[in-house]
């Protein structure tokens, strides 16, 4: 299995940008050297497992997002941002809802979204 470090770097850069962070901020948060993140993001430097873990923590995600990617990245990032602002009581409710949703299986998303026509008729 070939590892594409440019792809890993692009995933790290995309996550950093989605959080609105500058490279220097992430380097400080992750405790890595000046310009090292730039080299990782461009696929020039190969990060160690420890550095991947530090970047994951700094960018509030998991290492697998960088290493193998996932099409759930954006949705999980958005959910994470919403959850961070919830009160303890809201977190309990959100947890209960997510557990229910995970157990209920597939749902028809068409029924969940309202069309422009529905909104105009309100």
LINFEN-V315646 format. One record per residue. N is the residue number from 1. RES is the residue in one letter. SS is DSSP state (alpha for helix, beta for strand, coil for the rest). PHI is phi in whole degrees, -180 to 180 (999 if undefined). OMEGA is omega in whole degrees, 0 to 359 (999 if undefined). Layout:
# LINFEN-V315646
N_RES_SS_PHI_OMEGA, N_RES_SS_PHI_OMEGA
This chain:
# LINFEN-V315646
1_X_coil_999_178, 2_X_coil_-87_177, 3_X_coil_-101_180, 4_X_coil_-99_184, 5_X_alpha_-72_175, 6_X_alpha_-67_178, 7_X_alpha_-65_177, 8_X_alpha_-60_179, 9_X_alpha_-61_179, 10_X_alpha_-66_178, 11_X_alpha_-66_178, 12_X_alpha_-63_180, 13_X_alpha_-62_180, 14_X_alpha_-63_179, 15_X_alpha_-65_180, 16_X_alpha_-59_181, 17_X_alpha_-65_181, 18_X_alpha_-64_177, 19_X_coil_-92_179, 20_X_coil_71_182, 21_X_coil_-103_175, 22_X_coil_-90_181, 23_X_alpha_-56_182, 24_X_alpha_-61_179, 25_X_alpha_-64_182, 26_X_alpha_-68_177, 27_X_alpha_-59_179, 28_X_alpha_-67_181, 29_X_alpha_-62_183, 30_X_alpha_-89_180, 31_X_coil_68_177, 32_X_coil_-114_187, 33_X_coil_-70_178, 34_X_coil_-58_178, 35_X_coil_72_179, 36_X_alpha_-65_180, 37_X_alpha_-63_177, 38_X_alpha_-58_179, 39_X_alpha_-66_177, 40_X_alpha_-67_182, 41_X_alpha_-62_179, 42_X_coil_-92_179, 43_X_coil_77_180, 44_X_coil_-85_178, 45_X_coil_-103_178, 46_X_coil_-101_182, 47_X_coil_-75_175, 48_X_coil_-75_176, 49_X_alpha_-59_179, 50_X_alpha_-60_180, 51_X_alpha_-67_176, 52_X_alpha_-58_179, 53_X_alpha_-65_179, 54_X_alpha_-64_178, 55_X_alpha_-65_178, 56_X_alpha_-60_179, 57_X_alpha_-66_181, 58_X_alpha_-63_182, 59_X_coil_-99_172, 60_X_coil_53_178, 61_X_coil_-149_180, 62_X_coil_-113_182, 63_X_alpha_-58_182, 64_X_alpha_-62_177, 65_X_alpha_-61_179, 66_X_alpha_-77_189, 67_X_alpha_-77_183, 68_X_coil_-118_180, 69_X_coil_71_178, 70_X_coil_-163_179, 71_X_coil_-79_178, 72_X_coil_-91_186, 73_X_alpha_-50_184, 74_X_alpha_-65_181, 75_X_alpha_-64_180, 76_X_alpha_-66_177, 77_X_alpha_-63_179, 78_X_alpha_-65_179, 79_X_alpha_-62_179, 80_X_alpha_-59_181, 81_X_alpha_-65_179, 82_X_alpha_-67_183, 83_X_alpha_-62_181, 84_X_alpha_-59_184, 85_X_coil_-96_182, 86_X_coil_-82_174, 87_X_coil_-77_178, 88_X_alpha_-56_179, 89_X_alpha_-67_178, 90_X_alpha_-65_178, 91_X_alpha_-63_178, 92_X_alpha_-63_179, 93_X_alpha_-65_180, 94_X_alpha_-62_178, 95_X_alpha_-62_178, 96_X_alpha_-62_180, 97_X_alpha_-63_181, 98_X_alpha_-65_175, 99_X_alpha_-63_177, 100_X_alpha_-61_181, 101_X_alpha_-62_180, 102_X_alpha_-64_181, 103_X_alpha_-83_185, 104_X_alpha_-81_178, 105_X_coil_82_183, 106_X_coil_-67_175, 107_X_coil_-135_180, 108_X_coil_-87_183, 109_X_alpha_-68_178, 110_X_alpha_-64_179, 111_X_alpha_-74_183, 112_X_alpha_-84_182, 113_X_coil_-100_181, 114_X_coil_-96_179, 115_X_coil_-80_177, 116_X_alpha_-59_180, 117_X_alpha_-63_178, 118_X_alpha_-61_182, 119_X_alpha_-67_179, 120_X_alpha_-66_181, 121_X_alpha_-81_179, 122_X_coil_-73_999
